[in-house]
Amino acid sequence: KAGVTQTPRYLIKTRGQQVTLSCSPISGHRSVSWYQQTPGQGLQFLFEYFSETQRNKGNFPGRFSGRQFSNSRSEMNVSTLELGDSALYLCASSSATLAPLHFGNGTRLTVT
Amino acid sequence: QQPVQSPQAVILREGEDAVINCSSSKALYSVHWYRQKHGEAPVFLMILLKGGEQKGHEKISASFNEKKQQSSLYLTASQLSYSGTYFCGTEQRRETSGSRLTFGEGTQLTVNP
């Protein structure tokens, strides 16, 4: 079974731009979560989608948004990028309630 | 609120044991443990639920003390492959069903030959 796939692996953007990250979950997984990982803050929850609906949301500004498509693939968008948005963005899928999260290898975003 | 992990880092020789603790100031419903090797994605180790039993995974086991809002991860007879950063993720409400985890800052474990 293929794992969670995130694209692209690396991105370099400048302040003020926007970016879209993509995540393909493991086949059959309907829940997709997004996390931001930075050296200082660790892993922080952004949001979770289930069956195309945002089920949970973390404490990030409105510049961070996401969506999920009918095939469970998910995208995350960050608008008006700031230097502090530089991070590794991890996507995770799971199959059921309290099931393990399966993480992708992440997209490393650098904002200059 | 972010759980507190201790120690922040630990260095072991192969075959030694280690304990990693995860504490929360709030009542917890579940505690999840993950390991991340450098440059790789976090990998699931185990989930402990309120009212559940101690879990085990080969030579890695964990406990969950609901009264103290604390979980401990036990690594026995450590192997080189155990090196990595260990994260605990906590959840306060059953309703979020394991899909919204608050992670600690991680414990960096290094196992040397």
Chai-1 contact restraints between the chains, C-beta under 6 A:
chainA,res_idxA,chainB,res_idxB,connection_type,confidence,min_distance_angstrom,max_distance_angstrom,comment,restraint_id
A,S31,B,S99,contact,1.0,0.0,6.0,A-B,restraint_1
A,S33,B,S99,contact,1.0,0.0,6.0,A-B,restraint_2
A,G42,B,F103,contact,1.0,0.0,6.0,A-B,restraint_3
A,G42,B,E105,contact,1.0,0.0,6.0,A-B,restraint_4
A,G42,B,G106,contact,1.0,0.0,6.0,A-B,restraint_5
A,L43,B,F103,contact,1.0,0.0,6.0,A-B,restraint_6
A,F45,B,R100,contact,1.0,0.0,6.0,A-B,restraint_7
A,E48,B,S99,contact,1.0,0.0,6.0,A-B,restraint_8
A,N56,B,T96,contact,1.0,0.0,6.0,A-B,restraint_9
A,N56,B,S99,contact,1.0,0.0,6.0,A-B,restraint_10
A,N56,B,R100,contact,1.0,0.0,6.0,A-B,restraint_11
A,T97,B,S97,contact,1.0,0.0,6.0,A-B,restraint_12
A,L98,B,S97,contact,1.0,0.0,6.0,A-B,restraint_13
A,L98,B,G98,contact,1.0,0.0,6.0,A-B,restraint_14
A,P100,B,F44,contact,1.0,0.0,6.0,A-B,restraint_15
A,F103,B,A41,contact,1.0,0.0,6.0,A-B,restraint_16
A,F103,B,P42,contact,1.0,0.0,6.0,A-B,restraint_17
A,N105,B,A41,contact,1.0,0.0,6.0,A-B,restraint_18
